[in-house]
Amino acid sequence: MKSIKDPVHGYIQVESFLLPLLDSPQVQRLRYIRQLGFSFLVYPGAHHTRFEHSLGTMHLAHALGSRLSLPEEEHRHVTAAGLLHDIGHGPFSHAIEDLTQEVLEKKHTDINDMLLEGHLGETLSDADLDPEVIFKLIGGNHPCSGIIHGDLDVDRMDYLLRDAHYTGVPYGTVDAMRLIRAMRLSDSGIILDISGVQAAESLLIARTLMRPAVYYHHVSRIAEKMFTLAVYEYIKEDPQIILSSLVQADDAACMQHLLHAKNGFVSGLAKNLYERQLFKRALYVGKDDVRDVHQITSESFIRERNLAEKIAAEANIHPGQVLVDIPSFPRDIWMDVQVQDKSSIYHLEEVSPLVTTLNETRRSQWRLGVYAPEALTEVVSEAARSVLSIKPSTRQERLL
């Protein structure tokens, strides 16, 4: 067993059977993948990594497995899944995930090949761990998946606490151990004791408040879109082969590829990112300003590029000077978690009036962004309003 000092959870104990996994190249690579992508351009302290988060998730998965009195074999697999759940992330975490899904048809959770083959597959076999079980736990297809991939999962508990710690944003407060102590295992899955409702509400509030402050901060979104456009142009010669190679790189290696690209547009974008010379907001509007939110929302970077090209044509400028950012519209929080008091079992929504309020708050936080170099923001704004059928600007929007 090894003890590792963690700034969020204190000392984390790594069981002996997990040490070879901890030292595997796939897990060690996570030391060089920033947890929050380009958020360090907003919050200078946000340089924490997927490696730290994976350790924290493993720690909480082990604690919850103990609390639920899981059989030893199941407990080992749940703990290992906590450690390995993020090994499929590309450079800068989620930055190019939409592009990866479109070009390679692969999410960061699609790690079955990584678990079955090569050094990691052998390491799992030596530790008497079944790669298929770990894959199902991470992908949400196992009876205990709710521990790693659920509504009150340990992944969320750790990243909210950790992201708040490193950004200095005070909204990510979650009483993880209180939540864990209130959880029970039943035939229908994980049940939350009534005493844990407030802790569950605090997690929902933290998720809601951290969205605009950190996860969807406009500067982070601009940097991500600039990075994704650079990658998109970089891989055009052979998208599947080049992107497959690039997603296996870490942050620094990927940036070096882009900075030294033969394509001057790619290297220029990368240089601007490196020096924090970012695009600015030409248009930044909420759901009430978009005539049909559900018609326009899409997780397709290529569709966003098509819209950017139309806006650029309308403004009579180069397509590379326009970025379109249309996040998926936030789904309602619907906690598939049952709450148990002395005599009855309820859904969390039935005992927590906060859920409805938080759903409305999440919808009001959604923003469509169109970004351009500062000198072009006015002309791009006018063109974007025409192409995207945006309602006339309001006084509130002009004050943003």
Secondary structure, 3 states (H helix, E strand, C coil): CEEEEECCCEEEEECHHHHHHHCCHHHHHHHHCECCCCHHHCCCCCCCEHHHHHHHHHHHHHHHHHHCCCCHHHHHHHHHHHHHCCCCCECCECCCHHHHHHHHCCCCCCCHHHHHCHHHHHHHHHCCCCHHHHHHHHHCCCCCHHHHCCCCCHHHHHHHHHHHHHHCCCCCCCCHHHHHHCEEEECCEEEEEHHHHHHHHHHHHHHHHHHHHHHCCHHHHHHHHHHHHHHHHHCCCCHHHHHHHHCCCCHHHHHHHHHCCCCHHHHHHHHHHHCCCCCEEEEEECHHHECCHHHHCCCCHHHHHHHHHHHHHHHCCCHHHCEEECCCCCCCCCCCCEEECCCCEEEHHHHCCHHHHHHHHHHHHCCEEEEECHHHHHHHHHHHHHHHCECCCCHHHHCC
